Amino acid sequence: MTTKDGETLSGRMEAETQTSIEILDINGQKHAVQRQNITKLEPTQLSIMPNGFEALPDSEGLDFSNFPDLLRLPSTVRPPRSIRSA
């Protein structure tokens, strides 16, 4: 997205109304722009996924059969006692 003042924003479209568009950038920051201030709005062919991410399992000696286990891991780890409520 390019605005009338020359600012360029990119990211995922979070919300869209008849009068505004909200973009979530790669840093997690939301940008709401009124449509009247937009000069250019177009999809990009680039992904916010880091380049080479899909190759990580192979580069670490893993295969995609292990990938679901990797995604489940955060839900199986207990936080340190100091973080848990009493």
Backbone as ProteinMPNN parsed JSONL, in Angstrom:
{"seq_chain_A": "MTTKDGETLSGRMEAETQTSIEILDINGQKHAVQRQNITKLEPTQLSIMPNGFEALPDSEGLDFSNFPDLLRLPSTVRPPRSIRSA", "coords_chain_A": {"N_chain_A": [[0.839, -1.154, 0.0], [0.529, 2.199, -0.813], [0.589, 5.453, 0.39], [-0.921, 8.76, 0.077], [0.928, 10.581, 1.05], [3.299, 9.391, 0.416], [4.184, 7.272, 1.94], [5.011, 3.85, 2.325], [3.444, 0.861, 3.032], [3.462, -2.499, 4.134], [2.175, -5.781, 4.599], [-0.111, -7.979, 6.282], [-3.533, -7.778, 5.436], [-5.643, -6.801, 7.862], [-8.158, -5.755, 8.476], [-10.961, -4.412, 6.734], [-12.924, -1.813, 5.579], [-15.557, 0.201, 4.15], [-14.424, 2.671, 4.244], [-11.816, 2.536, 5.271], [-8.616, 0.798, 5.633], [-6.902, -1.701, 7.376], [-3.679, -2.622, 8.141], [-1.52, -5.208, 9.177], [1.71, -5.203, 10.107], [4.998, -6.758, 9.65], [6.167, -6.605, 12.119], [4.113, -6.818, 13.861], [2.662, -4.567, 14.278], [-0.188, -2.514, 13.954], [-1.625, -0.684, 11.286], [-3.826, 1.722, 10.463], [-5.429, 3.058, 7.714], [-7.071, 5.598, 6.041], [-9.165, 5.175, 3.236], [-9.293, 7.273, 1.418], [-6.798, 8.342, 1.589], [-5.115, 6.613, 0.317], [-3.06, 5.809, -2.387], [-2.184, 3.666, -3.857], [-2.929, 0.271, -3.889], [-2.134, -2.968, -3.699], [-1.73, -6.525, -4.058], [1.11, -8.426, -2.92], [3.744, -10.469, -4.216], [5.473, -11.503, -2.482], [6.24, -13.295, 0.514], [5.624, -13.225, 4.066], [6.823, -15.18, 5.4], [9.914, -16.421, 6.485], [12.663, -16.642, 4.182], [13.52, -19.807, 2.936], [12.409, -21.215, 5.042], [10.778, -23.465, 4.731], [12.606, -25.423, 4.201], [13.921, -25.955, 6.534], [13.386, -28.289, 8.27], [14.647, -30.407, 6.814], [17.272, -29.489, 6.695], [18.112, -29.765, 9.273], [18.273, -32.401, 9.721], [15.846, -33.551, 10.129], [12.607, -34.835, 9.173], [9.508, -34.191, 7.44], [7.644, -35.734, 8.781], [8.126, -35.44, 11.435], [7.39, -32.882, 11.952], [4.705, -32.19, 12.952], [5.043, -32.952, 15.652], [6.941, -31.1, 16.478], [5.445, -28.747, 16.319], [3.587, -29.237, 18.328], [5.092, -29.164, 20.615], [5.4, -26.656, 22.198], [2.991, -26.658, 23.692], [3.331, -28.703, 25.441], [5.304, -28.142, 27.21], [5.967, -27.167, 30.469], [5.599, -24.085, 32.219], [8.173, -22.308, 34.09], [8.237, -22.656, 37.696], [8.112, -20.154, 38.995], [6.585, -18.615, 37.295], [4.122, -19.816, 37.175], [0.813, -19.665, 38.554], [-0.004, -19.404, 42.052]], "CA_chain_A": [[0.0, 0.0, 0.0], [1.222, 3.48, -0.822], [-0.319, 6.533, 0.79], [-0.741, 10.028, -0.641], [2.14, 11.261, 1.52], [4.463, 8.631, -0.041], [4.531, 6.171, 2.847], [4.725, 2.51, 1.82], [3.165, -0.107, 4.093], [3.212, -3.851, 3.651], [1.805, -6.722, 5.638], [-1.381, -8.685, 6.086], [-4.715, -6.956, 5.618], [-6.354, -7.248, 9.061], [-9.551, -5.32, 8.426], [-11.284, -3.581, 5.582], [-14.275, -1.25, 5.573], [-15.745, 1.068, 2.983], [-13.663, 3.91, 4.385], [-10.43, 2.364, 5.725], [-7.956, -0.505, 5.564], [-5.951, -1.893, 8.47], [-2.591, -3.532, 7.776], [-0.671, -5.7, 10.259], [3.034, -5.351, 9.513], [5.8, -7.897, 10.068], [6.499, -6.415, 13.533], [2.894, -6.942, 14.645], [2.074, -3.246, 14.479], [-1.332, -2.253, 13.079], [-1.669, 0.618, 10.628], [-5.138, 2.005, 9.879], [-5.31, 4.122, 6.733], [-8.319, 5.947, 5.373], [-9.081, 4.892, 1.795], [-9.066, 8.518, 0.68], [-5.365, 8.641, 1.661], [-4.379, 5.539, -0.355], [-2.891, 6.002, -3.826], [-1.936, 2.379, -4.508], [-3.178, -0.894, -3.047], [-1.991, -4.157, -4.525], [-1.127, -7.666, -3.359], [2.516, -8.676, -3.228], [4.094, -11.864, -4.463], [6.388, -11.89, -1.426], [5.651, -13.872, 1.711], [6.286, -12.813, 5.301], [7.541, -16.355, 5.888], [11.347, -16.276, 6.193], [13.171, -17.422, 3.06], [14.132, -21.071, 3.293], [11.772, -21.823, 6.21], [10.259, -24.787, 4.396], [13.726, -26.356, 4.121], [14.541, -26.143, 7.841], [13.424, -29.662, 8.796], [15.653, -31.216, 6.119], [18.619, -29.021, 6.995], [18.439, -30.163, 10.643], [18.243, -33.848, 9.816], [14.481, -33.991, 10.411], [11.752, -34.903, 8.0], [8.208, -33.591, 7.726], [6.852, -36.569, 9.682], [8.383, -34.936, 12.783], [6.939, -31.507, 12.049], [3.591, -32.037, 13.906], [5.583, -33.016, 17.015], [7.59, -29.824, 16.733], [4.395, -27.757, 16.55], [2.926, -29.553, 19.604], [6.036, -29.004, 21.715], [5.115, -25.575, 23.157], [1.861, -26.962, 24.568], [3.7, -29.76, 26.383], [6.325, -27.641, 28.128], [5.397, -26.447, 31.614], [6.372, -22.885, 32.55], [8.882, -22.39, 35.371], [7.392, -22.496, 38.88], [7.954, -18.733, 39.323], [5.586, -18.032, 36.4], [2.819, -20.427, 37.467], [0.079, -19.026, 39.662], [0.058, -20.191, 43.299]], "C_chain_A": [[0.896, 1.232, 0.0], [0.197, 4.562, -0.508], [-0.007, 7.809, 0.005], [0.504, 10.781, -0.194], [3.416, 10.481, 1.209], [4.889, 7.497, 0.854], [4.136, 4.839, 2.208], [4.551, 1.574, 3.003], [2.968, -1.469, 3.458], [2.934, -4.745, 4.838], [0.508, -7.395, 5.288], [-2.538, -7.722, 6.323], [-5.538, -7.537, 6.764], [-7.832, -6.929, 8.993], [-9.742, -4.402, 7.226], [-12.722, -3.115, 5.722], [-14.418, -0.416, 4.305], [-14.86, 2.301, 3.048], [-12.205, 3.725, 4.796], [-9.935, 0.929, 5.535], [-6.957, -0.56, 6.71], [-4.96, -2.972, 8.068], [-1.833, -3.927, 9.043], [0.701, -5.966, 9.656], [3.806, -6.511, 10.14], [6.203, -7.807, 11.543], [5.277, -6.518, 14.44], [2.214, -5.618, 14.928], [0.955, -3.021, 13.467], [-1.28, -0.826, 12.558], [-3.041, 0.77, 9.992], [-4.994, 3.213, 8.964], [-6.679, 4.352, 6.091], [-8.157, 5.732, 3.865], [-8.782, 6.146, 0.976], [-7.596, 8.922, 0.678], [-4.503, 7.588, 0.97], [-4.294, 5.84, -1.85], [-2.717, 4.677, -4.563], [-2.154, 1.261, -3.498], [-3.123, -2.123, -3.94], [-1.372, -5.291, -3.708], [0.335, -7.814, -3.784], [2.721, -10.165, -3.487], [5.041, -12.386, -3.391], [5.617, -12.418, -0.23], [6.355, -13.319, 2.941], [7.019, -13.991, 5.945], [9.018, -16.195, 5.55], [11.774, -17.164, 5.018], [13.837, -18.693, 3.564], [13.473, -21.783, 4.463], [11.306, -23.243, 5.92], [11.359, -25.843, 4.326], [14.339, -26.654, 5.485], [14.521, -27.581, 8.347], [14.495, -30.525, 8.131], [17.063, -30.791, 6.497], [19.056, -29.419, 8.403], [18.384, -31.681, 10.824], [16.869, -34.396, 10.187], [13.754, -34.218, 9.099], [10.378, -34.381, 8.405], [7.331, -34.468, 8.609], [7.037, -36.123, 11.131], [7.802, -33.549, 13.011], [5.74, -31.328, 12.987], [4.058, -32.097, 15.356], [6.236, -31.693, 17.4], [6.553, -28.738, 17.038], [3.678, -27.988, 17.877], [3.808, -29.252, 20.811], [5.701, -27.858, 22.671], [3.959, -25.885, 24.119], [2.2, -28.033, 25.598], [4.724, -29.313, 27.418], [5.654, -26.845, 29.237], [6.239, -25.218, 31.906], [7.102, -23.069, 33.868], [7.942, -22.084, 36.541], [7.133, -21.022, 39.201], [6.898, -18.055, 38.459], [4.193, -18.58, 36.696], [2.129, -19.727, 38.629], [0.064, -19.979, 40.867], [-1.233, -20.907, 43.573]], "O_chain_A": [[1.891, 1.295, 0.722], [-0.903, 4.584, -1.059], [1.034, 7.918, -0.642], [1.079, 11.541, -0.973], [4.495, 10.849, 1.673], [5.87, 6.817, 0.556], [3.059, 4.718, 1.623], [5.415, 1.503, 3.876], [2.383, -1.586, 2.381], [3.404, -4.492, 5.948], [0.078, -7.383, 4.135], [-2.532, -6.95, 7.281], [-6.07, -8.641, 6.65], [-8.667, -7.735, 9.404], [-8.821, -3.72, 6.775], [-13.627, -3.917, 5.953], [-13.498, -0.344, 3.49], [-14.574, 2.914, 2.019], [-11.421, 4.667, 4.684], [-10.709, -0.002, 5.313], [-6.253, 0.413, 6.981], [-5.342, -4.084, 7.704], [-1.538, -3.078, 9.884], [0.853, -6.84, 8.803], [3.312, -7.166, 11.058], [6.544, -8.821, 12.152], [5.386, -6.329, 15.652], [1.286, -5.556, 15.735], [1.116, -3.296, 12.278], [-0.94, 0.11, 13.282], [-3.384, 0.022, 9.075], [-4.5, 4.262, 9.378], [-7.347, 3.412, 5.659], [-7.121, 6.074, 3.295], [-8.093, 6.079, -0.042], [-7.183, 9.749, -0.135], [-3.276, 7.665, 1.033], [-5.307, 6.093, -2.502], [-3.055, 4.566, -5.741], [-1.626, 1.304, -2.387], [-3.96, -2.299, -4.825], [-0.592, -5.052, -2.786], [0.733, -7.381, -4.865], [1.95, -11.003, -3.019], [5.379, -13.57, -3.382], [4.474, -12.027, 0.005], [7.537, -12.981, 2.884], [7.75, -13.815, 6.92], [9.342, -15.857, 4.411], [11.304, -18.293, 4.88], [14.625, -18.656, 4.509], [13.927, -22.859, 4.851], [11.428, -24.125, 6.77], [11.068, -27.037, 4.387], [15.201, -27.528, 5.585], [15.551, -28.065, 8.817], [15.179, -31.293, 8.81], [17.956, -31.631, 6.61], [20.25, -29.411, 8.699], [18.443, -32.182, 11.947], [16.741, -35.573, 10.523], [14.24, -33.832, 8.036], [10.121, -34.155, 9.588], [6.342, -33.972, 9.147], [6.183, -36.404, 11.972], [7.729, -33.089, 14.151], [5.747, -30.378, 13.77], [3.532, -31.375, 16.204], [6.091, -31.23, 18.531], [6.766, -27.905, 17.918], [3.206, -27.032, 18.492], [3.3, -29.102, 21.922], [5.719, -28.078, 23.882], [3.965, -25.41, 25.255], [1.432, -28.249, 26.536], [4.98, -30.022, 28.391], [4.859, -25.945, 28.965], [7.466, -25.287, 31.85], [6.7, -23.898, 34.685], [6.97, -21.344, 36.388], [6.036, -20.677, 39.638], [6.364, -17.018, 38.851], [3.196, -17.888, 36.491], [2.778, -19.258, 39.564], [0.113, -21.199, 40.711], [-1.348, -21.61, 44.577]]}, "name": "protein", "num_of_chains": 1, "seq": "MTTKDGETLSGRMEAETQTSIEILDINGQKHAVQRQNITKLEPTQLSIMPNGFEALPDSEGLDFSNFPDLLRLPSTVRPPRSIRSA"}
